[in-house]
Amino acid sequence: MVSSVKIGKLRISVEERLETSKWVNVASPVISIVLALVVGALIFWANGVSPVVAYVDMFNGAFGSGYAISETLVKAIPLILAGLGIAMAGKMKLWNIGGEGQIYMGAFAAAGVALYLHKVIPHPGAFTYISLELIAGFLAGGIWAMITGLLKAYLNVNEIISTLMMNYIAIFWVDWLVNSPWRDPNSLGFPLSPQFPDAARLPRTPGLFLLPHGHRVHLGLVFGIVAAFIMWLIFAKTKWGFEIEAIGHNEKAARAAGMNIARNIVIVMLVSGGLAGIAGMGEVSGIIHRLQRQISPGYGYTAIIVAWLARLDPWAILLVSFLFGGLLVAGDQIQMALKLPSAISFIIQALILFFVVGSDVLARYKLVISRR
């Protein structure tokens, strides 16, 4: 029994369910999205816009053409990588709220390679640039998250607070760089680094399926798919994956079985942050082609919703990231077509998270009313 309250001769208590059916686990995310869209419809109606017209415009803006789909994929790439990172920590019941900061640190490290590698290696080729940017992005994001892992493992510092606070350190670190030592002297005073060399830019993926000529979908999409496969392999086929899930389910039993809790916390946070760091690397190397302020419009926070809506499943994260990428693109569409603030898309995201958390609580616990 979790808690109870007495009202007259009645006792109302909240009890944990002994078993949750698979049907509930599958249906609750769908119901959560539907309820969020219903509340979103009320917001459109309150602003004098037909919800049907708004949702049709949002769908067309995100999925209605080859160009729209390509832009949705562009937004989905950092969500895939950061979402996989959040899920990696979530498997162990660790709350990594620092995906945003880890994205910025990955972007910073990749930018450092792109801007200064030529001073160490004369005339580096594209393969050298991209490989070292990828490694630097992973290590920078991973080490940034590993600091939190060390604090959690050896000092039992709450990882929610520490990862959240470190977001601001990373964001302001990048802000300082582009305003002072890395500012491009030809940027007319704007806080921007010099542009990356062509060889340091992530190549575009082939124009497969509905992608139009000149699309912006870059190699980061391949990185995300490969990362999802590796993550699935870890949890489906390896002893280490079993250990991570065992610690997440029951830390005391895992410790009694001889599993090294502290070491696993540190390694899992390293990998978790590293995946978010690759997302940052993809943004600066594949889209922006320079370091600047506001690299991310909140991808690290949206990735939390993505991971938990996907129930931490790597393959489901690919799908949910695509849908949320469409939601971000749709926000720009309603701003242009309906003259509404694009922030409405973020409101819908928040509503989805609210209903997902609520449905998860209802799936795990039940309300019991009995006579005293």
N, C-alpha and C positions, 0 to 999 in steps of 0.2 A: 504494500500500500504506500502510495507516495504522500498523500495528504488527505485530510477529511475535515468537514465542518458540520456542526450540529445546528439544526433549525427545528425547534420544537421537539417533536418525537421522531424526526427524520435525521438520518445521518447521510450526508452526501460525500462520497469519497472518489478519488481518482486512483485507479489501479492499473498497473501495467498488464498488458495482454500477454498471455502465455505464448500465443502464436499469432502471427499476422499472415493472412492468406496472400498468395501470389497475385490474386486478382486485385486486391487492394493496392499492392505495391505498383502494379501497372496502371491502374485507373486513377490513382490519386494525382500524379503529375498532369494527366490530361484534364481532370476536373479542375485542378488549380489554374491551368492556363485559361480554361473556359470562363471561370469565375473572374479572373483578372481582366479578360476582354469585356465581360459584362460591365464591370465597374468602370473600365476605360470608356465604354460606350456612354455611360452617364456623364463622364467628364467632357466628352465631345458634345453631347447634347446640352450641357450647361454652358458651353461656349458658343452655342448657336449653330453647330455643325451637325449634319446628319451622321450618325455613327456608321450607317451603311456606306455612305459616300466616303467617309474618312478611312474606313478599313479597306475599301476597294482601292482607293488611291495609295494607301500604304502597301497593299499587296502588289500593285502594279509597279510601284517605285522600287520594290525590293526584288521581285521575281518576274516582272512582266515583260522583260526583254533580255537579250543576251548581255547587253551592257549592265543592266540592273543586277543580273545574276553574278557577273564578274565583280561588281562593286560589293555585293553581299559576301562573296568569297574573300575579298580583300579584308573586310571587317571580321570575318570568321577566323582567319588565320591566327591572329594573336589570342583570340578567345579559345581556340583549340589548344594551343600550347600552354597558355596560362591555366586553362581549365584542367588539363591533364596534371599540371603541377599541383593545383589545389586538391585534386582527387587523390594524388599520390599520398599527400599528407593526411587526407581524410580517411583513407583506408586504415590508418593507424590511430584514428580519432584525434588527430592534431589539427587545429584550426589555423591554417595559414591565411591570414588576412593581409599579408604583405605582398601579394602578387603585383600590385601597382609599383611599389618601390623596386621590386626585383626586375620588373620590365625596364625601369629607368636605368638601373645599374647595368643590365645587359646591353642596353643601347649605348651607355657611356663607354663601356669596354670595347664594343664593336667599333664605335666611332674612333676611339683611340688607335685601334689597329688600322682602320681605313685612312686616317689622316697622317699617321707617323710611321707606318711600316716601311715606307720607301727610304727612311733615314737609317734603317737597320739592314734591310735587304734591298740592294739596288734592283730596280725594275722588276718587282714581284708580279707574277701573273695572276689571272683571275682565280685559279684554283687555290693558290697560296693565300690570297686575300680572303676568299670566302671561308676556307677551312679555319684560318686563324681567327676570323671574326666569330665564327660559330663556337669555337672553343672558348674564346674570350667572353662571349656573351653568356655561355653556360656557366663558366667558372665565376664570373662576377655576380650573376643572379644567385648562383648556388651558395657562394661564400656569404653573401648578404643574408640569405635565409639560414645558413648554418650557424651564424652567430646566435640567432634565436634558438636554434636546436641545442647548442651548447648550454645556453642559459636555462633552457627547459630541462635538459638531461641531468645537469649537475647542480643547479641551484633551484630547480622547480619553479622558475619564473613563468608566469602565465604567458603562453605563446600568442594569445589573441592580442594582448596589450602591446607586447614587444614588437610583433610584426606590424601592427598598425602604426605605432610610433616611428618605426624605421622607414615607413613610406615617405614621411615628410623629410627625413634626412636625405634620402636618395633624390627626391624631387628638387629640393633646394640646392643640392650638390650640382646637379645638372644645370640648374638655373644660374648658379655662380659661374660655372665653366663657360657658358655661352655668353655671359655678360662681361667676362673679363679675359682669362687667359686664352680661351679658344675662340674668341669672337673673330669673325671674318672682317678684316679691315675694309673690305669692299661691300659690306652689307648695309651701308648707309645708316649705321647706328643701330640696326635691328639686332636683337640677341640671337645670332645664328653663327654656327661654325662654317668654315669653308665647305664647299661641296665635295663629296667623295669622288675619287677617280673612277672612271668608267669600269675599270677592272674590279673595283671593290663593291660594285652594286650587284645585288642578287638578280640573276637572270629571270625573265618571265617564263612561266610554264607554257607549253605548246597550246595553241588555241583549240583545245578539244571541246567536244560537246557543243554547247551554245555560246561559248566565249567568242566575242567578236575580235576582229583584228585591232591591235593596239590596246588590249586590255591590260590591267595592272596586277593581275594575279601572279605572284612570284613564287620562287622555289620554297618559300616557307610553308606552303601548303603541303608539299612533299614531306618536309620535316615533320609536320604535324601528324600526317598519316603514319609515317614510320614510327614516330614516338608512341602513337596509340597502339600500334601492333606490338612494339616492344613491351609496353606496359601491360597489355593483355597477356603476353607470353610470361611475364614475370609472375603475375598473380594466378595464372592458370597452370603453369608448368614447373615453377621453381620452388625450392625450399625457402628461399628468402621471402618470396611473396606470401607463402603460408605463414612465416614468422610475423610479418607485418600485420596481416589480418588477425592472427592469433593475439598479438599484443593489443590490437585495437578492440577486440572482443572482450578480453579479460587479462589485464596486465598482471595481476597477481598470479594467475595460473601460468601465464607465459614465463614469469620470473621463476616460479617453482619448477618449470620444465627445463630451466637452464638457459633460456634465451637472454641475450645481452640487450636489455632495454635501452640503456643510454646510447650504446653504439648505434642501434637501429634508429633512434630518434635523430641523431646527428646526420646519418647517411640519408634518411628519408627527407629531411629538410633540405639537405644539399641538392638532391635530385629535384625536389619540388621547386625550389628557387631557380635551379638551373634551367628547367623547362620554361619558366616565366622569363628568364634572361634571354633565351633564344627568341621568344616573342618580341622582346625589345630590339634584339639584333635584327630581326626581320623587318621591323618598322623603319629603322633608320637606314638599313642597307637596301631594302626592297621597295620602299615607298617614298620616304622623305629625302634620302640621299645626303643627309647632313644631320648634325645634332642641333636640336632647337628646344625651346620651352614647349610644354604641352605635347609631348610625344604621344601620350595616350589620353583619350577622352574618358578614361575610367575602365579600360579593359580589365585591369586587375581585380576591380570590384565586381564587374559583370561576370567575370570568370567564376566567382564564388557561386552565383546563381546557376550558371551553366553546369558546374560540377555537381551540385546537389540536386538540381532538377533531373540530371542524367543518372542519379543514384550512384555516382562515382564509377560508372561503367565507361571504359575508354571508347568503345564504339558508339555508345549513345552520346558521348560528348561531341563527337564529330557532327552528329545530326543536330543536337541542340545548339551548338555553336553556329551552325549555318542559319538556323532559325533566328537566333539572337542577332547575328550579323545583319539579317534582313530587317530586323526591328530597328537597328541603328540607322540603316540606310533609309528606312521608311520615315524616320524622324525628320530627316532632311527633306523628304518629299512633301510631307504635310506642311512644313514650314514654307516651302515655295508655292505649293498648289492651293493650300487653304489658309495661308497667312497665320498659322498657329505656331507657337513656340515648339522647337524640336525637342524641348525637354519633356514633352508629353511621352515620348518613347521611353525615357528613363523612368517616368512615373509608372508606366505599364510594367517595366522591368521590376520595379519595387513591389508592385502589386502581385506579380507572379511569385516573387520571393516570399512575400507575406503569406500567400495562400499555400505555397509549397510547405513552408514551415508549419502552418496550421494543420494541413492535411497529414503531415508526418506525425505530429503530436496525436491527432485523432487515431492514426493507424497504430500507434504504439500503446496508447492508453485508452481506457474506457471509463465512463462516468457511471457510478453505481449508487443508487438511491435505496436505502433500506431503513426499516424502523429500528430505533434504538433498543 
